[in-house]
Amino acid sequence: MASTLSQNDVAKLLAEPSPEVRSELAGKLAVELDSPRLTESELVLAQDIVRIMAKDAETMVRKSLAESLRKAVRLPHDVALKLAQDVETVALPILEHSNVLTDDDLAEIVHSGAEGKQQAIASRSTVSEKVSEALIDKGGEKAVATLMGNVGAKIDDASLNKAVDRFAQSDVVKEKIVQRPTLPVAVSERLVAIVSDNLKDYLVSHHDMSPKMAANLVLQSRERAIIGLSGRSSEAELEKMVTQMHQSKRLTPSLILRALCIGDIAFFEMAMAVLANIPVVNARILIHDAGRLGLKSLYAKTNLPQRFLPAVRVAIDVVHETEMDGGEHDRERYQARVLERVLTQFEDFGSEDLDYLLDRLGDILNIAA
């Protein structure tokens, strides 16, 4: 017999030896259960022993069994689930390590509400989107922070946004979200508004924002960061971000005008489309209509302040007249031309908008120079 497990082992178990002896046998099972040398009948015998030990009245025996078999591939599913549903000292090794458990098993245990178990599940080397969603829906602060810090956890955009909603007041959860390797642009936009100052540098340096943007992530200046995010987004990501901002009342007239004035046409077009509730392709046609009727009609439908319409017209005209020159810093020179024209032809800005645009012009001219 290739295995050291034998009928003698079964006899010992049935004879109820001391808990220490039964715990010692659990270590043997860990070695034997996945051994390729086991015959089919020997595997059945080993699994039978596991089932007997999983029902042991002594917690120390079940705990030893769980620790020994936490990575066993041929651990029977019914036994893995029984151990996972046991008291925490028994369950945690299985919950954190066993690949025998299914996503449905793990989600159900998450919904049971035991935070220690939730945290063990959040610590697994890989966590599926389904299990991550369950943790974000029902998990406690520590479990969700652990999940966010787990690079092996797959978390979809909707769940990330839900985590931001549920734990908006939790610095530890927000810190772990900021430190994830990648973030959807819509989530980054939301975090700009709510993270503490000590997280801003990390958000900027690890999620592709410029150093200048880092210094401006406060109050009115956070709008600069949002505009910067839009330039690196696909159209689908941009639409999601702008729609989210509109729903949460962060898509302000000031932000839309500022984006246009620094040449972020994509953000402006998407904002106008979202506000008017029309497809972005329709908005583009109206915005870039050679006549005056298209832009005027679209602008009226957005309910943006009429006092900004002349500035919008000037900026759009400059966009149509100005081409990228293809040289170094051509984007900065392009933005400078747009800003100069807008500032010289339209004076009806509030002081904050004027200060912003003048400051932005200075930044751009310095770079272009």
N, C-alpha and C positions, 0 to 999 in steps of 0.2 A: 504494500500500500504506500503510495508516494506521500500521502499526507500523514502528519503526526496525529491528526484527529482520528479517533477510533471509537468503537462501541464502548470502550472503557471510559472515555470522556463523557459519553451520554449517561453511563451508569453513575458517574460521580455527580452529574447535574441532578439526576432523578433522586439521588440519595440525599440531596440538600446538604452539601458540604458548607463550610464556613463561607461568609461573603468574601473573605480575602482569597480563598481558593478560586471561587467563581470569577472574581475580578482578574486574577492571574490568567485564567483561561481566555479571557477576552483579548489579551495581548496575543495569544497564540492564534486566535481567530483572525486577527488583523493580517497576519502573515499568510495564513492558509487560504482564506476565502478567495482571493484573487490569484492564487497560484495556478499557472498554466498546467501544472502536473496533475491537478485534480481530475479524476475521472468524473463522469456524469453522476454516478451514484455517490461518490465522495462529496461532490458539490452539494447535492441534495441533503446529505447528512450534515455538512457544515452549516447550511442555511437553516436546517431544523434546530441545530444547537443555538444559532443566533436568535431564532424566534422564542425559544425557551428562555434565554437570558434576557430578552427584551421585556419579558413579563415578570422578571425577578422583583420580589418585594423590596429588596434593598436598593436604595438610590445609588450607593457607591458602585454596585455591580452594573447597573444600567449606565451610569456615568462612564465607567471604564470601557464598557462596550461601545458607547457612542464615540469616545475619544479614539479608540482603536480602529473603528470602522468608518470614520468620518470621510475617508477618501476611497473607500472600497467600491469598485465598479460593480461587483456582483452582489452587493448588499440588496436583499429583496426590497422592493418598493414599499410593501406593507410594513416592513420593519423600520425602514427609514422614516416613514410617515409617523409611525407610532412613537419613535424616539423624538422626532421633531415636535410632537405635540405634548411631550412629557414636561416635567418641571424644567426651569431654565438651566440648571446645572447639567442636566442630561442633554437637553435639546440644542444648546448653543453650538457645540462642535459640528453637529449634523447640519444645522441651519447655515452655518458659515461656509462649510466645505463640501457637503455631499452633492454630487451631480445626479444622484438618483431621484431627488425631488424635482417635481415639475413646476413650471411657472404657476399653474393653478394651485398647487400645494402651497407654494410660497406666498402667493397673494392672499389665500385664505387665512394663513397664519398671521400675515400682516394685519388683516382686518380683525383679528382676535384682540388686538390692542395692547399686547404685552411689549413694552418698549425695549426690554433687553433682547427679545427675539427679533424685533424689528431692526435693531441696530446690528445684530449678527447677520441678518439677511442683506442689509445695506452694505456690509463689509465683504460680501462674496467677491471672488476674483472677477466674475462677470455678472451683471444684473441686466435682465431684459427690460425693454420699454414697458411691458405689461407690469412687471414687478415694481419698477421705478414709479409708475403711475400710482400703484396701490400704496406705496410708501409715502408719496407726496400727498395723497388723499387722506391717509389715516395715520401716518407715522408721527411720532413726537419730534421735538426740535433736534435732539441728539441724533436720532435715526436719519432724519433728512439731511442734517449737516454731514453725517458720515457718507450718505449717498452722494451728495454733491462733491465730496472730496475723493470719491472713488473713480479713478480714470477708466475703470472697466465697466462702469455703469452707462447704459444707453438711456438717454432721456430725451424725449421729443420736445418740440417747441412749446406745445400746449402745457405739458407738465412743468417745464421750466417757468413759464409764466404763472402757473398756479402756485408754484413754490414761492415766487416773488410775492404773490398776493397773500398767501397764508403766513409767511414769515417776514413780512415787511419790517417788523420791529425787531427781528432777531439779527444781531450783528454777526453771530457765528455762522448762521446759514447764508447770509448775504456774502460774507467773506469767502465761503467755500464756493459759492456760485461764481463770483468774480474770478476765482483762481482756477476754474475749469479750463482745460486746454483750448477749447473753442466755444464760442457763444453765438447764437443767432443775433443778427443786428437788432432785431426788435427787442430782444431781452437786454442787450447792451444799452439801448436807448433808455429803457426803464431804469436800469441800474444807475445810469448817470444821474438820475434825479434823486435817488434815495440812499446811495452808499455814503458812508462816513468819509471824511477827508483822507484818513490814512489808507483807504482802499483805492483812491483815485489814481495814484501813480501806478499801482499794479494793473488796474483796468486799462489804463492808457498804454503801458509798455507791453502788455501781453495780448491786447486785442486791437492792435494796429491803429492806435490813435497817435497823432503827432505830439512831441513834447510841448509845443505851444498850446495844444488843446488841453494838456494836463493842467496848465496854470489857469485855464479859464473855466474849469468845471465847477463853477459856483453860481448860484442864483441866475441872473440874466445870461451869464456867459456860458451856461450849460447848453444853450441853444447852438453855440458854435460847435460843440462836440457832436450834437445830433446832425448838423449839416455835414460835418466831416464823415460821420458814419454812412450817410446816404451815398457818398461817392464810391464806396467799395461794395455796394449792394447790387444784387441782381434785381431785375424789375419786380419779380415776385416777392423778394425780401423787402424791397422798398415799399411796395404796396401794403404788405403786412405791417410794416413799421408805421407808415403814415396813417393807416386805418386805425391802428391801436392808439396812436397819439390823438387822433380826432375823437375817438370814443372816450378817452380819458381827459379830454379838454386841454391837451398840451399842444395842439396844432394851432398856435396863436398867429394872428395877422402879422405881428412883428417878426416871428420866425420865418414865415413864408416870404415876406419882403426881403429880409436879410439874405435868405438863400438865393433869391433871384439876383440880388445886387452883387453877390460874389460869384455869380455865374453858375450856380447849381441849378441848371435848367431842369434836370430830371426830377429833383425834389419838388420844384415849383409846379411842374406839369402834374405830378402825382397828387400833390396837395390840392390843386384846383379840381382834379378829377374826383377825388374823394369828397371834397366839400360840395361839389355840384351833383354828386351821385351819378356820374356817367363814366363809361370806359375811358381809360387814359388815352387811347388812340383818338377818341372823339375830342378830348380836351386839347390834344396836341394840334389837331386841325383848326380848332377855334382860336387857340393862342397864337398860332403862326399864320393866321388868315391875313392876306395882304391888305385887305380893307380894315376898317375899324369896328365893324359890327360884331365879328366873331368874338374878339377879346372882351368887348363891352358886354355882350349878352352873357358870356360865361362868367365874367366877374360879378355881374348882378345876381346870378343864380347862387353864387357862393356866399353871399351876404357879408363879404369882407368890407371894411370901412371904405367909403367912397373917396376919402381924402388920399388914400394910397394909390388910386387908379392912375393918376398922371405919372407917378414914379414907376409903376409897373409898365406903362406904355414906353417910357424912356428906356428902361432896362431892356425890354423886348426889342426895341428898335436897335439898340447897340449890339445886342446878341446877333441880330440879322446882318448888321453891317461889319461885324468884326470876325475875322478868321484867325485860327491858330496859325502861328508862323512856322511851327515845326522846330524852332531852335530850343536851346536850353532855357528852362523856366518860362516856356511860352504860355503855359496856363496862368502863371502868376501875372505876366504882362497883360494877358487877355482880361483877367479879373480886374487889374488896375484900371484898364481903359473903361470897363463897365462902371466901376465905382466912381471914377472921375467924372464921367458924363452925368451919372445920376446925381451926384453931389452938387455939380455946377448948375444943373437944370431944374432941380427940384429941392425946395428948401423946407417943405412942410413936414419935417420929421420931428418926432419927440426927441428930447435931449438924450435919452438912453439909446435910441436908434442911431442918432447922429454920432454920438460918442463911439458906438460900436463900429459904424461904417468907417469913420475916420481912423480909428485904431486899426481896423482890418486893412484899410488902404495902406497905412504905414507899414504893417507887417509884410504885405505883398510887395510893396516897392523895395523894401530892404532885401527880400529874397531875390527879386528880379535883378536888383542891382548887383 
